[in-house]
């Protein structure tokens, strides 16, 4: 997720956005999907925990 945000925005508040190809986006999406599937119910509980925090 950090890599996606870094590509869309400027790197550390300065500079220009990075140019990333569709194959890089696809690879990152596959890695994220595998990570979420590995976490399983833990990911859901983590999301529920974060949703109760107003400061996050």
Secondary structure, DSSP 4 states (H G I P E B T S, - for coil): -HHHHHHHS-GGGSS-PPP--HHHHHHHHHHHHHHHHHHTHHHHHHHHHHHT-TT-
